[in-house]
Amino acid sequence: MKKILSLLALMPMVAFAEELNGANTSWILTSTALVLFMTLPGLALFYGGLVRSKNILSILMQCFAIAGIVSVLWLVVGYSIAFAPGNEYFGSLSKFMLAGVMEGSLSGDIPESLFVLFQMTFAIITPALIIGGFAERMKFSAVVLFSAIWLIVVYAPVTHWVWGGGWLGEMGLLDFAGGTVVHITAGVAALVAAIVIGPRNGFPNKPMPPHNMTMTITGAGMLWVGWFGFNGGSALAANGDAAMAMLVTHISAAAGAITWMFYEWIKFGKPTALGTVTGLIAGLGTITPASGFVGPAGALIIGITAGIVCFNAVILIKQKWKIDDSLDVFPVHGVGGILGTILAGIFASDQLGIFSGQGLAEGMSIASQVNIQLIGVLSTFVYTAVATYIILKVVDMMVGLRVSAEEEQQGLDIVSHEERGYDL
């Protein structure tokens, strides 16, 4: 009898052990570290090398400050808005301050605390991407305030629409790792910010080359590696979906890099390191929404297309439209996210021969899926643009958006932080 009672006492523990998947948990733990690594130090170094030397610390500081602020806001209310049960547009506040997230609580077959942290790293990198649109000219106080409000008003609700049980997810939008949630929102916000705040003094006539391409290439390499966690981890399991997501991510990244390199080589006579790593990021951003749905051959086409389309988008934005999106956030991330979201609806189909993907939902055709993808793109674009514009105007009234012309000339490192990146 004692032996039977002992076995009965152990049953809840056995059931818990069967529910928690150790392999999946280990993989998402690793992926979470990789995604944070993308922002700190990956994106910080990538962006830091692209600006002038007098603004290097301001970029690094903005990335670190955003990481801290977003982490706290995600704890307080961001996660709840994004993932707590609610209506089609917003989660409820039932997860306020992560209420109910305990050591033993699960999200699927991984700890809910891990799911919170994994999603937090996505929330960190998205507003960090936006700073490339207004680099070298926005007040630090404005960056902090804008990023905090934008996370709550834009990022968290759009995340709920797509991944938290909201209307786009229910409609059947394919966005595996953030084409709409991350790249379109960040790209559109950067474009709006660049237009509202205006160009850097001297743009477009005064050359403003990157001050340290070695730093930029180092950061790009970190982003490439970290993206395996970004896309592969979005499977939320250590399985074939994660492996395929990593494979197609790598293929698209490689294709984007070499396409941009050869395109630039043919057009201008020489390939540049800056162009090659920009093509790399374009390939990575474009495959992101499609990474869990397409096959290797489809990923190759997506990467090549990303290199060509994003290359021309950069020229259009800066040279034709004269918009000073300083670090090309919209033409690379925004356009890439739009392109990848649409192409996911095509190459996810299992009716394309060697270019087939994992298959569309039952009863769904390429045309109907692409229609849903377009709805997702347009709704995310419009909501982000309008909300970002309003947030910028509110922040401008509160603290002002832009440093003075004299302060911009002096550089934000000294003006905002009383420090220098280089003691020469």
Sequence and secondary structure as in RCSB ss.txt:
>XXXX:A:sequence
MKKILSLLALMPMVAFAEELNGANTSWILTSTALVLFMTLPGLALFYGGLVRSKNILSILMQCFAIAGIVSVLWL
VVGYSIAFAPGNEYFGSLSKFMLAGVMEGSLSGDIPESLFVLFQMTFAIITPALIIGGFAERMKFSAVVLFSAIW
LIVVYAPVTHWVWGGGWLGEMGLLDFAGGTVVHITAGVAALVAAIVIGPRNGFPNKPMPPHNMTMTITGAGMLWV
GWFGFNGGSALAANGDAAMAMLVTHISAAAGAITWMFYEWIKFGKPTALGTVTGLIAGLGTITPASGFVGPAGAL
IIGITAGIVCFNAVILIKQKWKIDDSLDVFPVHGVGGILGTILAGIFASDQLGIFSGQGLAEGMSIASQVNIQLI
GVLSTFVYTAVATYIILKVVDMMVGLRVSAEEEQQGLDIVSHEERGYDL
>XXXX:A:secstr
 HHHHHHHHHHHHHHHHHHS HHHHHHHHHHHHHHHHIIIIIIHHHHHHHS GGGHHHHHHHHHHHHHHHHHHII
IIIHHHHHSSB SS B STTGGGTT  TT EETTEEHHHHHHHHHHHHHHHHHHHGGGSTTTB HHHHHHHHHHH
IIIIIHHHHHHHHSS HHHHHT   SS IIIIIIHHHHHHHHHHHHH   TTTTTS    S HHHHHHHHHHHHH
HHHHHHHGGG SSSHHHHHHHHHHHHHHHHHHHHHHHHHHHHHSS  HHHHHHHHHHHHHHHGGGTTT  HHHHH
HHHHHHHHHHHHHHHIIIIIS    TT HIIIIIHHHHHHHHHHHHHT S SGGG  S   TT  HHHHHHHHHH
HHHHHHHHHHHHHHHHHHHHHHHT SB  HHHHHH HHHHHHS  S   
